[in-house]
Every structure is written in C-alpha cells, then in structure tokens.
Amino acid sequence: MNLTISGHHLEVTPAIREYVQNKLERIIRHFDQVIDTHVFLAVDNLTEKEKRQKAEINVQVSGKTLHVASVAQDLYAAIDTLMDKLDRQVLKHKQMLKDHNHQAIKRLPDQGEEAAAA
C-alpha cells in the first residue's frame, strides 16, 4: 500500500504521520486489498477565533476509489472521525464484494436441481 500524507497550511509532523498510520492499520486489518492511499490535512481560517481542521482521504481499492472528508475543531478529532467513516465505507465495500460472489454460488445448486427434475 502506498501512503501519501500532505498538509495544506499545516506542517505534517512525525507525530501526526504516526497517528494517521496507526489509525490506518485498523482499515487494513478489515480489508487488506488497499492499493493506494492519499491523506490531505488542512487548516481553514474562517475567522480569527475559529479555526477548522479538515482531514480528507482517498483510498483506492481494486475497481473503486473511496473518498471521505471530516471537519472538527481539533486535527486529531478530525482524523478519528475520518477513520470511523472510512472504516464503515470499507466494511460496506467488502460486504458488497462478498454478497456479489455468494449470489453466483447460490444460483448454481438451483440450476442443478431444475436440470435433474427435468
């Protein structure tokens, strides 16, 4: 898996990089067919008092690209919610692949019973 972490108006420190990598281990544990991952971290200055931390991720799996975005007051909180959302999408994608494969297997015995009855 290729991992790219970039920051916009933000310096990506080794601590942030390690935090993102540790969180991505959970995703890889659920679905190990990840090809490429791009993480974008940004700080948006909306007003003087309010800073919004934004985290986005693009995960390329075979045949599909998953995109997730998250915004919070704290960068680590944004990364946490980002990984929770991504985990749900990855599990949904994995379930769709699993269901698709099982539908074809379910049809084979039905066809065999109809041929034997005829």
Secondary structure, 3 states (H helix, E strand, C coil): CEEEEEEECCCCCHHHHHHHHHHHHHHHHHCCCEEEEEEEEEEEECCCCCEEEEEEEEEEECCEEEEEEEEECCHHHHHHHHHHHHHHHHHHHHHHHHHHHHHHHHHHHHHHHHHHHC
